[in-house]
Structures are given as C-alpha cells and as structure tokens.
Amino acid sequence: MKKKLLVLFIVVFVFALLFPVRGKSSDGGSISYRAVLYEVKLVHRQELGPYGEPSRLTKGTIVKILGFEIVNNTKTEYIDESSSEKSITSQ
C-alpha cells in the first residue's frame, strides 16, 4: 500500500512540474506556456512609432529550460515609414 501511494505521489509531482499554464501578453499577441521546469514563449510583439503607426514587429519563439534560454529565434522587422510603400526591412 505504501508503495502505491509513493508511486501515485511521484506521478502527481512530475505532472505538476511538466503541466503548463497558458499566459497572454498585451504586446501584440504574444503567448507563453509556463511550467515549473520550462517556459515556451511564442512572440508576436508590435511596437508603435511616434505617430501611432507600427514601426517594429518582432516574431519568433523563445524556449527556456530551468531558467536557461535554450532557443531564441526571434526576428525583428523594421517598417520603413519614409517611403510611401511601407517596405519592411529585416535585421
């Protein structure tokens, strides 16, 4: 009986460490999934320029395990406001 309770406790503990909670940011649509051991963030951040027009757009994924950043493939696109075509340049 004690062995079954120990196994049940371990299964519940591991489930609690790995089960993510979904969070939403108000920065343009970023979504994060956080658990005790890891965090996955789907970044979609839009920053506005001085006249309220979008000037920068950041997209990508960030993965952290035990607080250490493992993957960061975010890319920022700068929107050129000087031309009438609103060309996007990636840097």
HTML snippet that shows the backbone in 3Dmol.js (N, CA, C, O; Angstrom):
<script src="https://3Dmol.org/build/3Dmol-min.js"></script>
<div id="view" style="width:600px;height:400px;position:relative"></div>
<script>
const pdb = `
ATOM      1  N   MET A   1       0.806  -1.186   0.000  1.00  0.00           N
ATOM      2  CA  MET A   1       0.000   0.000   0.000  1.00  0.00           C
ATOM      3  C   MET A   1       0.860   1.266   0.000  1.00  0.00           C
ATOM      4  O   MET A   1       0.551   2.226  -0.706  1.00  0.00           O
ATOM      5  N   LYS A   2       1.934   1.270   0.787  1.00  0.00           N
ATOM      6  CA  LYS A   2       2.822   2.432   0.827  1.00  0.00           C
ATOM      7  C   LYS A   2       3.515   2.640  -0.508  1.00  0.00           C
ATOM      8  O   LYS A   2       3.762   3.775  -0.918  1.00  0.00           O
ATOM      9  N   LYS A   3       3.825   1.550  -1.181  1.00  0.00           N
ATOM     10  CA  LYS A   3       4.494   1.648  -2.466  1.00  0.00           C
ATOM     11  C   LYS A   3       3.569   2.290  -3.509  1.00  0.00           C
ATOM     12  O   LYS A   3       4.019   3.104  -4.315  1.00  0.00           O
ATOM     13  N   LYS A   4       2.302   1.935  -3.495  1.00  0.00           N
ATOM     14  CA  LYS A   4       1.338   2.514  -4.431  1.00  0.00           C
ATOM     15  C   LYS A   4       1.146   4.003  -4.173  1.00  0.00           C
ATOM     16  O   LYS A   4       1.052   4.794  -5.112  1.00  0.00           O
ATOM     17  N   LEU A   5       1.088   4.385  -2.895  1.00  0.00           N
ATOM     18  CA  LEU A   5       0.963   5.796  -2.564  1.00  0.00           C
ATOM     19  C   LEU A   5       2.187   6.590  -2.992  1.00  0.00           C
ATOM     20  O   LEU A   5       2.063   7.723  -3.458  1.00  0.00           O
ATOM     21  N   LEU A   6       3.371   6.000  -2.837  1.00  0.00           N
ATOM     22  CA  LEU A   6       4.610   6.652  -3.253  1.00  0.00           C
ATOM     23  C   LEU A   6       4.629   6.844  -4.769  1.00  0.00           C
ATOM     24  O   LEU A   6       4.999   7.914  -5.253  1.00  0.00           O
ATOM     25  N   VAL A   7       4.238   5.828  -5.511  1.00  0.00           N
ATOM     26  CA  VAL A   7       4.200   5.929  -6.975  1.00  0.00           C
ATOM     27  C   VAL A   7       3.171   6.976  -7.395  1.00  0.00           C
ATOM     28  O   VAL A   7       3.433   7.767  -8.301  1.00  0.00           O
ATOM     29  N   LEU A   8       2.016   6.990  -6.755  1.00  0.00           N
ATOM     30  CA  LEU A   8       0.992   7.979  -7.072  1.00  0.00           C
ATOM     31  C   LEU A   8       1.487   9.396  -6.776  1.00  0.00           C
ATOM     32  O   LEU A   8       1.248  10.312  -7.563  1.00  0.00           O
ATOM     33  N   PHE A   9       2.166   9.576  -5.660  1.00  0.00           N
ATOM     34  CA  PHE A   9       2.721  10.879  -5.308  1.00  0.00           C
ATOM     35  C   PHE A   9       3.760  11.323  -6.338  1.00  0.00           C
ATOM     36  O   PHE A   9       3.773  12.488  -6.735  1.00  0.00           O
ATOM     37  N   ILE A  10       4.618  10.422  -6.767  1.00  0.00           N
ATOM     38  CA  ILE A  10       5.647  10.759  -7.763  1.00  0.00           C
ATOM     39  C   ILE A  10       5.005  11.136  -9.089  1.00  0.00           C
ATOM     40  O   ILE A  10       5.445  12.089  -9.732  1.00  0.00           O
ATOM     41  N   VAL A  11       3.978  10.414  -9.510  1.00  0.00           N
ATOM     42  CA  VAL A  11       3.304  10.717 -10.777  1.00  0.00           C
ATOM     43  C   VAL A  11       2.639  12.095 -10.705  1.00  0.00           C
ATOM     44  O   VAL A  11       2.739  12.877 -11.650  1.00  0.00           O
ATOM     45  N   VAL A  12       1.972  12.393  -9.610  1.00  0.00           N
ATOM     46  CA  VAL A  12       1.323  13.698  -9.455  1.00  0.00           C
ATOM     47  C   VAL A  12       2.370  14.810  -9.401  1.00  0.00           C
ATOM     48  O   VAL A  12       2.154  15.880  -9.970  1.00  0.00           O
ATOM     49  N   PHE A  13       3.489  14.579  -8.735  1.00  0.00           N
ATOM     50  CA  PHE A  13       4.553  15.574  -8.634  1.00  0.00           C
ATOM     51  C   PHE A  13       5.162  15.869 -10.002  1.00  0.00           C
ATOM     52  O   PHE A  13       5.365  17.033 -10.349  1.00  0.00           O
ATOM     53  N   VAL A  14       5.456  14.828 -10.780  1.00  0.00           N
ATOM     54  CA  VAL A  14       6.032  15.014 -12.121  1.00  0.00           C
ATOM     55  C   VAL A  14       5.019  15.717 -13.021  1.00  0.00           C
ATOM     56  O   VAL A  14       5.397  16.579 -13.815  1.00  0.00           O
ATOM     57  N   PHE A  15       3.755  15.367 -12.910  1.00  0.00           N
ATOM     58  CA  PHE A  15       2.720  16.027 -13.705  1.00  0.00           C
ATOM     59  C   PHE A  15       2.656  17.514 -13.367  1.00  0.00           C
ATOM     60  O   PHE A  15       2.503  18.346 -14.261  1.00  0.00           O
ATOM     61  N   ALA A  16       2.773  17.851 -12.092  1.00  0.00           N
ATOM     62  CA  ALA A  16       2.748  19.259 -11.671  1.00  0.00           C
ATOM     63  C   ALA A  16       3.960  20.018 -12.205  1.00  0.00           C
ATOM     64  O   ALA A  16       3.851  21.204 -12.514  1.00  0.00           O
ATOM     65  N   LEU A  17       5.108  19.360 -12.321  1.00  0.00           N
ATOM     66  CA  LEU A  17       6.306  20.022 -12.843  1.00  0.00           C
ATOM     67  C   LEU A  17       6.225  20.258 -14.346  1.00  0.00           C
ATOM     68  O   LEU A  17       6.808  21.217 -14.851  1.00  0.00           O
ATOM     69  N   LEU A  18       5.514  19.401 -15.066  1.00  0.00           N
ATOM     70  CA  LEU A  18       5.507  19.470 -16.526  1.00  0.00           C
ATOM     71  C   LEU A  18       4.250  20.103 -17.117  1.00  0.00           C
ATOM     72  O   LEU A  18       4.247  20.450 -18.299  1.00  0.00           O
ATOM     73  N   PHE A  19       3.194  20.263 -16.343  1.00  0.00           N
ATOM     74  CA  PHE A  19       1.942  20.799 -16.860  1.00  0.00           C
ATOM     75  C   PHE A  19       2.035  22.314 -17.030  1.00  0.00           C
ATOM     76  O   PHE A  19       2.278  23.022 -16.053  1.00  0.00           O
ATOM     77  N   PRO A  20       1.847  22.832 -18.259  1.00  0.00           N
ATOM     78  CA  PRO A  20       1.994  24.279 -18.479  1.00  0.00           C
ATOM     79  C   PRO A  20       0.708  25.049 -18.203  1.00  0.00           C
ATOM     80  O   PRO A  20      -0.396  24.509 -18.273  1.00  0.00           O
ATOM     81  N   VAL A  21       0.889  26.321 -17.889  1.00  0.00           N
ATOM     82  CA  VAL A  21      -0.207  27.266 -17.737  1.00  0.00           C
ATOM     83  C   VAL A  21      -0.061  28.300 -18.851  1.00  0.00           C
ATOM     84  O   VAL A  21       1.020  28.856 -19.052  1.00  0.00           O
ATOM     85  N   ARG A  22      -1.139  28.552 -19.564  1.00  0.00           N
ATOM     86  CA  ARG A  22      -1.094  29.464 -20.700  1.00  0.00           C
ATOM     87  C   ARG A  22      -1.257  30.900 -20.214  1.00  0.00           C
ATOM     88  O   ARG A  22      -2.123  31.199 -19.392  1.00  0.00           O
ATOM     89  N   GLY A  23      -0.412  31.781 -20.736  1.00  0.00           N
ATOM     90  CA  GLY A  23      -0.500  33.203 -20.429  1.00  0.00           C
ATOM     91  C   GLY A  23      -0.505  34.010 -21.703  1.00  0.00           C
ATOM     92  O   GLY A  23       0.086  33.607 -22.705  1.00  0.00           O
ATOM     93  N   LYS A  24      -1.171  35.152 -21.669  1.00  0.00           N
ATOM     94  CA  LYS A  24      -1.270  36.002 -22.854  1.00  0.00           C
ATOM     95  C   LYS A  24      -0.767  37.394 -22.512  1.00  0.00           C
ATOM     96  O   LYS A  24      -1.109  37.932 -21.460  1.00  0.00           O
ATOM     97  N   SER A  25       0.038  37.983 -23.384  1.00  0.00           N
ATOM     98  CA  SER A  25       0.550  39.331 -23.183  1.00  0.00           C
ATOM     99  C   SER A  25      -0.259  40.324 -24.011  1.00  0.00           C
ATOM    100  O   SER A  25      -0.936  39.954 -24.971  1.00  0.00           O
ATOM    101  N   SER A  26      -0.174  41.570 -23.625  1.00  0.00           N
ATOM    102  CA  SER A  26      -0.892  42.610 -24.363  1.00  0.00           C
ATOM    103  C   SER A  26       0.052  43.411 -25.253  1.00  0.00           C
ATOM    104  O   SER A  26      -0.167  44.600 -25.483  1.00  0.00           O
ATOM    105  N   ASP A  27       1.100  42.762 -25.751  1.00  0.00           N
ATOM    106  CA  ASP A  27       2.083  43.462 -26.574  1.00  0.00           C
ATOM    107  C   ASP A  27       1.881  43.223 -28.067  1.00  0.00           C
ATOM    108  O   ASP A  27       2.761  43.549 -28.864  1.00  0.00           O
ATOM    109  N   GLY A  28       0.764  42.672 -28.453  1.00  0.00           N
ATOM    110  CA  GLY A  28       0.503  42.448 -29.860  1.00  0.00           C
ATOM    111  C   GLY A  28       0.103  41.027 -30.160  1.00  0.00           C
ATOM    112  O   GLY A  28      -0.222  40.717 -31.306  1.00  0.00           O
ATOM    113  N   GLY A  29       0.113  40.146 -29.170  1.00  0.00           N
ATOM    114  CA  GLY A  29      -0.333  38.778 -29.399  1.00  0.00           C
ATOM    115  C   GLY A  29       0.619  37.704 -28.924  1.00  0.00           C
ATOM    116  O   GLY A  29       0.477  36.555 -29.342  1.00  0.00           O
ATOM    117  N   SER A  30       1.579  38.011 -28.077  1.00  0.00           N
ATOM    118  CA  SER A  30       2.500  37.004 -27.562  1.00  0.00           C
ATOM    119  C   SER A  30       1.770  36.068 -26.613  1.00  0.00           C
ATOM    120  O   SER A  30       0.923  36.493 -25.828  1.00  0.00           O
ATOM    121  N   ILE A  31       2.115  34.768 -26.697  1.00  0.00           N
ATOM    122  CA  ILE A  31       1.520  33.748 -25.844  1.00  0.00           C
ATOM    123  C   ILE A  31       2.657  32.993 -25.176  1.00  0.00           C
ATOM    124  O   ILE A  31       3.649  32.663 -25.827  1.00  0.00           O
ATOM    125  N   SER A  32       2.524  32.715 -23.881  1.00  0.00           N
ATOM    126  CA  SER A  32       3.550  31.954 -23.180  1.00  0.00           C
ATOM    127  C   SER A  32       2.921  30.756 -22.497  1.00  0.00           C
ATOM    128  O   SER A  32       1.792  30.823 -22.012  1.00  0.00           O
ATOM    129  N   TYR A  33       3.659  29.663 -22.464  1.00  0.00           N
ATOM    130  CA  TYR A  33       3.279  28.449 -21.770  1.00  0.00           C
ATOM    131  C   TYR A  33       4.338  28.217 -20.707  1.00  0.00           C
ATOM    132  O   TYR A  33       5.500  27.970 -21.028  1.00  0.00           O
ATOM    133  N   ARG A  34       3.937  28.295 -19.430  1.00  0.00           N
ATOM    134  CA  ARG A  34       4.891  28.196 -18.331  1.00  0.00           C
ATOM    135  C   ARG A  34       4.584  26.989 -17.461  1.00  0.00           C
ATOM    136  O   ARG A  34       3.440  26.746 -17.076  1.00  0.00           O
ATOM    137  N   ALA A  35       5.619  26.253 -17.167  1.00  0.00           N
ATOM    138  CA  ALA A  35       5.570  25.174 -16.188  1.00  0.00           C
ATOM    139  C   ALA A  35       6.718  25.430 -15.218  1.00  0.00           C
ATOM    140  O   ALA A  35       7.480  26.381 -15.397  1.00  0.00           O
ATOM    141  N   VAL A  36       6.847  24.601 -14.204  1.00  0.00           N
ATOM    142  CA  VAL A  36       7.909  24.800 -13.220  1.00  0.00           C
ATOM    143  C   VAL A  36       9.280  24.586 -13.861  1.00  0.00           C
ATOM    144  O   VAL A  36      10.229  25.305 -13.551  1.00  0.00           O
ATOM    145  N   LEU A  37       9.385  23.607 -14.747  1.00  0.00           N
ATOM    146  CA  LEU A  37      10.683  23.263 -15.328  1.00  0.00           C
ATOM    147  C   LEU A  37      11.007  23.992 -16.621  1.00  0.00           C
ATOM    148  O   LEU A  37      12.178  24.098 -16.985  1.00  0.00           O
ATOM    149  N   TYR A  38      10.002  24.495 -17.321  1.00  0.00           N
ATOM    150  CA  TYR A  38      10.283  25.093 -18.634  1.00  0.00           C
ATOM    151  C   TYR A  38       9.308  26.226 -18.927  1.00  0.00           C
ATOM    152  O   TYR A  38       8.306  26.414 -18.236  1.00  0.00           O
ATOM    153  N   GLU A  39       9.644  26.987 -19.995  1.00  0.00           N
ATOM    154  CA  GLU A  39       8.772  28.050 -20.494  1.00  0.00           C
ATOM    155  C   GLU A  39       8.941  28.145 -21.999  1.00  0.00           C
ATOM    156  O   GLU A  39      10.065  28.167 -22.501  1.00  0.00           O
ATOM    157  N   VAL A  40       7.842  28.199 -22.712  1.00  0.00           N
ATOM    158  CA  VAL A  40       7.846  28.393 -24.163  1.00  0.00           C
ATOM    159  C   VAL A  40       7.049  29.652 -24.442  1.00  0.00           C
ATOM    160  O   VAL A  40       5.900  29.780 -24.019  1.00  0.00           O
ATOM    161  N   LYS A  41       7.670  30.584 -25.160  1.00  0.00           N
ATOM    162  CA  LYS A  41       7.013  31.851 -25.472  1.00  0.00           C
ATOM    163  C   LYS A  41       6.960  32.020 -26.984  1.00  0.00           C
ATOM    164  O   LYS A  41       7.990  32.004 -27.658  1.00  0.00           O
ATOM    165  N   LEU A  42       5.745  32.183 -27.509  1.00  0.00           N
ATOM    166  CA  LEU A  42       5.535  32.462 -28.921  1.00  0.00           C
ATOM    167  C   LEU A  42       5.374  33.968 -29.044  1.00  0.00           C
ATOM    168  O   LEU A  42       4.325  34.520 -28.713  1.00  0.00           O
ATOM    169  N   VAL A  43       6.419  34.624 -29.520  1.00  0.00           N
ATOM    170  CA  VAL A  43       6.491  36.083 -29.509  1.00  0.00           C
ATOM    171  C   VAL A  43       5.870  36.655 -30.775  1.00  0.00           C
ATOM    172  O   VAL A  43       6.192  36.231 -31.884  1.00  0.00           O
ATOM    173  N   HIS A  44       4.991  37.609 -30.598  1.00  0.00           N
ATOM    174  CA  HIS A  44       4.441  38.413 -31.689  1.00  0.00           C
ATOM    175  C   HIS A  44       4.216  39.803 -31.103  1.00  0.00           C
ATOM    176  O   HIS A  44       3.118  40.133 -30.657  1.00  0.00           O
ATOM    177  N   ARG A  45       5.268  40.606 -31.113  1.00  0.00           N
ATOM    178  CA  ARG A  45       5.273  41.910 -30.455  1.00  0.00           C
ATOM    179  C   ARG A  45       5.295  43.005 -31.511  1.00  0.00           C
ATOM    180  O   ARG A  45       6.110  42.981 -32.433  1.00  0.00           O
ATOM    181  N   GLN A  46       4.392  43.963 -31.363  1.00  0.00           N
ATOM    182  CA  GLN A  46       4.322  45.084 -32.285  1.00  0.00           C
ATOM    183  C   GLN A  46       4.529  46.373 -31.507  1.00  0.00           C
ATOM    184  O   GLN A  46       3.803  46.656 -30.555  1.00  0.00           O
ATOM    185  N   GLU A  47       5.522  47.151 -31.915  1.00  0.00           N
ATOM    186  CA  GLU A  47       5.810  48.424 -31.251  1.00  0.00           C
ATOM    187  C   GLU A  47       5.380  49.561 -32.169  1.00  0.00           C
ATOM    188  O   GLU A  47       5.576  49.512 -33.383  1.00  0.00           O
ATOM    189  N   LEU A  48       4.798  50.572 -31.566  1.00  0.00           N
ATOM    190  CA  LEU A  48       4.284  51.701 -32.337  1.00  0.00           C
ATOM    191  C   LEU A  48       5.291  52.842 -32.376  1.00  0.00           C
ATOM    192  O   LEU A  48       6.052  53.059 -31.433  1.00  0.00           O
ATOM    193  N   GLY A  49       5.274  53.562 -33.488  1.00  0.00           N
ATOM    194  CA  GLY A  49       6.136  54.720 -33.651  1.00  0.00           C
ATOM    195  C   GLY A  49       5.540  55.953 -33.002  1.00  0.00           C
ATOM    196  O   GLY A  49       4.534  55.861 -32.298  1.00  0.00           O
ATOM    197  N   PRO A  50       6.151  57.104 -33.231  1.00  0.00           N
ATOM    198  CA  PRO A  50       5.687  58.340 -32.582  1.00  0.00           C
ATOM    199  C   PRO A  50       4.311  58.807 -33.047  1.00  0.00           C
ATOM    200  O   PRO A  50       3.652  59.568 -32.339  1.00  0.00           O
ATOM    201  N   TYR A  51       3.866  58.369 -34.219  1.00  0.00           N
ATOM    202  CA  TYR A  51       2.570  58.798 -34.740  1.00  0.00           C
ATOM    203  C   TYR A  51       1.520  57.704 -34.649  1.00  0.00           C
ATOM    204  O   TYR A  51       0.473  57.804 -35.290  1.00  0.00           O
ATOM    205  N   GLY A  52       1.772  56.677 -33.877  1.00  0.00           N
ATOM    206  CA  GLY A  52       0.811  55.600 -33.691  1.00  0.00           C
ATOM    207  C   GLY A  52       0.835  54.549 -34.769  1.00  0.00           C
ATOM    208  O   GLY A  52      -0.015  53.659 -34.782  1.00  0.00           O
ATOM    209  N   GLU A  53       1.793  54.630 -35.681  1.00  0.00           N
ATOM    210  CA  GLU A  53       1.901  53.635 -36.741  1.00  0.00           C
ATOM    211  C   GLU A  53       2.881  52.553 -36.315  1.00  0.00           C
ATOM    212  O   GLU A  53       3.825  52.839 -35.578  1.00  0.00           O
ATOM    213  N   PRO A  54       2.680  51.317 -36.760  1.00  0.00           N
ATOM    214  CA  PRO A  54       3.630  50.255 -36.416  1.00  0.00           C
ATOM    215  C   PRO A  54       5.021  50.560 -36.964  1.00  0.00           C
ATOM    216  O   PRO A  54       5.169  50.862 -38.148  1.00  0.00           O
ATOM    217  N   SER A  55       6.038  50.482 -36.108  1.00  0.00           N
ATOM    218  CA  SER A  55       7.393  50.755 -36.568  1.00  0.00           C
ATOM    219  C   SER A  55       8.293  49.528 -36.471  1.00  0.00           C
ATOM    220  O   SER A  55       9.296  49.431 -37.178  1.00  0.00           O
ATOM    221  N   ARG A  56       7.931  48.586 -35.590  1.00  0.00           N
ATOM    222  CA  ARG A  56       8.769  47.414 -35.405  1.00  0.00           C
ATOM    223  C   ARG A  56       7.878  46.218 -35.084  1.00  0.00           C
ATOM    224  O   ARG A  56       6.928  46.337 -34.310  1.00  0.00           O
ATOM    225  N   LEU A  57       8.186  45.066 -35.682  1.00  0.00           N
ATOM    226  CA  LEU A  57       7.429  43.843 -35.455  1.00  0.00           C
ATOM    227  C   LEU A  57       8.418  42.736 -35.120  1.00  0.00           C
ATOM    228  O   LEU A  57       9.341  42.476 -35.893  1.00  0.00           O
ATOM    229  N   THR A  58       8.236  42.084 -33.982  1.00  0.00           N
ATOM    230  CA  THR A  58       9.108  41.002 -33.547  1.00  0.00           C
ATOM    231  C   THR A  58       8.305  39.714 -33.516  1.00  0.00           C
ATOM    232  O   THR A  58       7.243  39.648 -32.896  1.00  0.00           O
ATOM    233  N   LYS A  59       8.823  38.681 -34.194  1.00  0.00           N
ATOM    234  CA  LYS A  59       8.177  37.371 -34.235  1.00  0.00           C
ATOM    235  C   LYS A  59       9.206  36.300 -33.933  1.00  0.00           C
ATOM    236  O   LYS A  59      10.390  36.469 -34.222  1.00  0.00           O
ATOM    237  N   GLY A  60       8.755  35.195 -33.351  1.00  0.00           N
ATOM    238  CA  GLY A  60       9.653  34.080 -33.117  1.00  0.00           C
ATOM    239  C   GLY A  60       9.252  33.271 -31.903  1.00  0.00           C
ATOM    240  O   GLY A  60       8.147  33.410 -31.378  1.00  0.00           O
ATOM    241  N   THR A  61      10.175  32.416 -31.462  1.00  0.00           N
ATOM    242  CA  THR A  61       9.946  31.505 -30.343  1.00  0.00           C
ATOM    243  C   THR A  61      11.119  31.576 -29.377  1.00  0.00           C
ATOM    244  O   THR A  61      12.275  31.640 -29.792  1.00  0.00           O
ATOM    245  N   ILE A  62      10.811  31.564 -28.087  1.00  0.00           N
ATOM    246  CA  ILE A  62      11.828  31.514 -27.042  1.00  0.00           C
ATOM    247  C   ILE A  62      11.514  30.316 -26.163  1.00  0.00           C
ATOM    248  O   ILE A  62      10.387  30.167 -25.692  1.00  0.00           O
ATOM    249  N   VAL A  63      12.524  29.444 -25.937  1.00  0.00           N
ATOM    250  CA  VAL A  63      12.357  28.266 -25.089  1.00  0.00           C
ATOM    251  C   VAL A  63      13.371  28.351 -23.960  1.00  0.00           C
ATOM    252  O   VAL A  63      14.567  28.525 -24.196  1.00  0.00           O
ATOM    253  N   LYS A  64      12.881  28.226 -22.727  1.00  0.00           N
ATOM    254  CA  LYS A  64      13.749  28.222 -21.548  1.00  0.00           C
ATOM    255  C   LYS A  64      13.514  26.932 -20.772  1.00  0.00           C
ATOM    256  O   LYS A  64      12.374  26.513 -20.568  1.00  0.00           O
ATOM    257  N   ILE A  65      14.601  26.314 -20.347  1.00  0.00           N
ATOM    258  CA  ILE A  65      14.532  25.121 -19.504  1.00  0.00           C
ATOM    259  C   ILE A  65      15.321  25.413 -18.240  1.00  0.00           C
ATOM    260  O   ILE A  65      16.499  25.767 -18.297  1.00  0.00           O
ATOM    261  N   LEU A  66      14.663  25.263 -17.101  1.00  0.00           N
ATOM    262  CA  LEU A  66      15.244  25.564 -15.790  1.00  0.00           C
ATOM    263  C   LEU A  66      15.793  26.992 -15.726  1.00  0.00           C
ATOM    264  O   LEU A  66      16.782  27.251 -15.042  1.00  0.00           O
ATOM    265  N   GLY A  67      15.150  27.908 -16.437  1.00  0.00           N
ATOM    266  CA  GLY A  67      15.540  29.311 -16.416  1.00  0.00           C
ATOM    267  C   GLY A  67      16.632  29.687 -17.396  1.00  0.00           C
ATOM    268  O   GLY A  67      16.950  30.867 -17.541  1.00  0.00           O
ATOM    269  N   PHE A  68      17.215  28.704 -18.075  1.00  0.00           N
ATOM    270  CA  PHE A  68      18.266  28.971 -19.056  1.00  0.00           C
ATOM    271  C   PHE A  68      17.656  28.993 -20.449  1.00  0.00           C
ATOM    272  O   PHE A  68      16.904  28.093 -20.822  1.00  0.00           O
ATOM    273  N   GLU A  69      17.988  30.035 -21.219  1.00  0.00           N
ATOM    274  CA  GLU A  69      17.456  30.175 -22.559  1.00  0.00           C
ATOM    275  C   GLU A  69      18.145  29.186 -23.485  1.00  0.00           C
ATOM    276  O   GLU A  69      19.359  29.251 -23.679  1.00  0.00           O
ATOM    277  N   ILE A  70      17.375  28.276 -24.052  1.00  0.00           N
ATOM    278  CA  ILE A  70      17.898  27.243 -24.945  1.00  0.00           C
ATOM    279  C   ILE A  70      17.753  27.663 -26.402  1.00  0.00           C
ATOM    280  O   ILE A  70      18.692  27.532 -27.187  1.00  0.00           O
ATOM    281  N   VAL A  71      16.578  28.165 -26.762  1.00  0.00           N
ATOM    282  CA  VAL A  71      16.292  28.570 -28.141  1.00  0.00           C
ATOM    283  C   VAL A  71      15.746  29.988 -28.131  1.00  0.00           C
ATOM    284  O   VAL A  71      14.862  30.320 -27.342  1.00  0.00           O
ATOM    285  N   ASN A  72      16.284  30.823 -29.019  1.00  0.00           N
ATOM    286  CA  ASN A  72      15.757  32.167 -29.216  1.00  0.00           C
ATOM    287  C   ASN A  72      15.893  32.494 -30.697  1.00  0.00           C
ATOM    288  O   ASN A  72      16.943  32.955 -31.144  1.00  0.00           O
ATOM    289  N   ASN A  73      14.835  32.257 -31.449  1.00  0.00           N
ATOM    290  CA  ASN A  73      14.879  32.548 -32.878  1.00  0.00           C
ATOM    291  C   ASN A  73      13.926  33.681 -33.239  1.00  0.00           C
ATOM    292  O   ASN A  73      13.209  33.610 -34.237  1.00  0.00           O
ATOM    293  N   THR A  74      13.925  34.730 -32.414  1.00  0.00           N
ATOM    294  CA  THR A  74      13.089  35.887 -32.712  1.00  0.00           C
ATOM    295  C   THR A  74      13.762  36.770 -33.753  1.00  0.00           C
ATOM    296  O   THR A  74      14.982  36.934 -33.763  1.00  0.00           O
ATOM    297  N   LYS A  75      12.949  37.325 -34.614  1.00  0.00           N
ATOM    298  CA  LYS A  75      13.446  38.242 -35.641  1.00  0.00           C
ATOM    299  C   LYS A  75      12.634  39.524 -35.586  1.00  0.00           C
ATOM    300  O   LYS A  75      11.411  39.500 -35.451  1.00  0.00           O
ATOM    301  N   THR A  76      13.336  40.636 -35.691  1.00  0.00           N
ATOM    302  CA  THR A  76      12.689  41.948 -35.663  1.00  0.00           C
ATOM    303  C   THR A  76      12.677  42.527 -37.069  1.00  0.00           C
ATOM    304  O   THR A  76      13.700  42.578 -37.751  1.00  0.00           O
ATOM    305  N   GLU A  77      11.494  42.962 -37.483  1.00  0.00           N
ATOM    306  CA  GLU A  77      11.343  43.609 -38.780  1.00  0.00           C
ATOM    307  C   GLU A  77      11.055  45.078 -38.539  1.00  0.00           C
ATOM    308  O   GLU A  77      10.131  45.426 -37.803  1.00  0.00           O
ATOM    309  N   TYR A  78      11.847  45.938 -39.162  1.00  0.00           N
ATOM    310  CA  TYR A  78      11.647  47.383 -39.040  1.00  0.00           C
ATOM    311  C   TYR A  78      10.845  47.851 -40.239  1.00  0.00           C
ATOM    312  O   TYR A  78      11.182  47.539 -41.381  1.00  0.00           O
ATOM    313  N   ILE A  79       9.797  48.591 -39.983  1.00  0.00           N
ATOM    314  CA  ILE A  79       8.948  49.104 -41.051  1.00  0.00           C
ATOM    315  C   ILE A  79       9.433  50.503 -41.398  1.00  0.00           C
ATOM    316  O   ILE A  79       9.451  51.394 -40.549  1.00  0.00           O
ATOM    317  N   ASP A  80       9.819  50.684 -42.635  1.00  0.00           N
ATOM    318  CA  ASP A  80      10.347  51.963 -43.102  1.00  0.00           C
ATOM    319  C   ASP A  80       9.182  52.908 -43.380  1.00  0.00           C
ATOM    320  O   ASP A  80       8.412  52.697 -44.317  1.00  0.00           O
ATOM    321  N   GLU A  81       9.060  53.947 -42.563  1.00  0.00           N
ATOM    322  CA  GLU A  81       7.953  54.895 -42.702  1.00  0.00           C
ATOM    323  C   GLU A  81       8.256  56.014 -43.690  1.00  0.00           C
ATOM    324  O   GLU A  81       7.362  56.789 -44.032  1.00  0.00           O
ATOM    325  N   SER A  82       9.489  56.112 -44.150  1.00  0.00           N
ATOM    326  CA  SER A  82       9.830  57.231 -45.043  1.00  0.00           C
ATOM    327  C   SER A  82       9.298  57.019 -46.447  1.00  0.00           C
ATOM    328  O   SER A  82       9.015  57.992 -47.146  1.00  0.00           O
ATOM    329  N   SER A  83       9.155  55.781 -46.878  1.00  0.00           N
ATOM    330  CA  SER A  83       8.645  55.546 -48.238  1.00  0.00           C
ATOM    331  C   SER A  83       7.131  55.366 -48.180  1.00  0.00           C
ATOM    332  O   SER A  83       6.579  55.001 -47.141  1.00  0.00           O
ATOM    333  N   SER A  84       6.479  55.620 -49.283  1.00  0.00           N
ATOM    334  CA  SER A  84       5.029  55.510 -49.338  1.00  0.00           C
ATOM    335  C   SER A  84       4.578  54.051 -49.415  1.00  0.00           C
ATOM    336  O   SER A  84       3.402  53.761 -49.194  1.00  0.00           O
ATOM    337  N   GLU A  85       5.489  53.134 -49.724  1.00  0.00           N
ATOM    338  CA  GLU A  85       5.136  51.721 -49.876  1.00  0.00           C
ATOM    339  C   GLU A  85       5.186  50.968 -48.552  1.00  0.00           C
ATOM    340  O   GLU A  85       4.717  49.831 -48.488  1.00  0.00           O
ATOM    341  N   LYS A  86       5.732  51.554 -47.503  1.00  0.00           N
ATOM    342  CA  LYS A  86       5.863  50.908 -46.190  1.00  0.00           C
ATOM    343  C   LYS A  86       6.632  49.588 -46.315  1.00  0.00           C
ATOM    344  O   LYS A  86       6.143  48.532 -45.917  1.00  0.00           O
ATOM    345  N   SER A  87       7.827  49.667 -46.867  1.00  0.00           N
ATOM    346  CA  SER A  87       8.624  48.459 -47.040  1.00  0.00           C
ATOM    347  C   SER A  87       9.112  47.955 -45.679  1.00  0.00           C
ATOM    348  O   SER A  87       9.330  48.724 -44.743  1.00  0.00           O
ATOM    349  N   ILE A  88       9.270  46.656 -45.612  1.00  0.00           N
ATOM    350  CA  ILE A  88       9.722  46.022 -44.372  1.00  0.00           C
ATOM    351  C   ILE A  88      11.156  45.554 -44.562  1.00  0.00           C
ATOM    352  O   ILE A  88      11.465  44.843 -45.518  1.00  0.00           O
ATOM    353  N   THR A  89      12.031  45.959 -43.644  1.00  0.00           N
ATOM    354  CA  THR A  89      13.403  45.507 -43.682  1.00  0.00           C
ATOM    355  C   THR A  89      13.655  44.652 -42.463  1.00  0.00           C
ATOM    356  O   THR A  89      13.265  45.021 -41.354  1.00  0.00           O
ATOM    357  N   SER A  90      14.300  43.518 -42.649  1.00  0.00           N
ATOM    358  CA  SER A  90      14.562  42.592 -41.548  1.00  0.00           C
ATOM    359  C   SER A  90      16.020  42.734 -41.106  1.00  0.00           C
ATOM    360  O   SER A  90      16.929  42.799 -41.933  1.00  0.00           O
ATOM    361  N   GLN A  91      16.225  42.781 -39.785  1.00  0.00           N
ATOM    362  CA  GLN A  91      17.584  42.879 -39.240  1.00  0.00           C
ATOM    363  C   GLN A  91      17.737  41.937 -38.094  1.00  0.00           C
ATOM    364  O   GLN A  91      18.809  41.865 -37.494  1.00  0.00           O
TER     365      GLN A  91
END
`;
const viewer = $3Dmol.createViewer("view");
viewer.addModel(pdb, "pdb");
viewer.setStyle({}, {cartoon: {color: "spectrum"}});
viewer.zoomTo();
viewer.render();
</script>
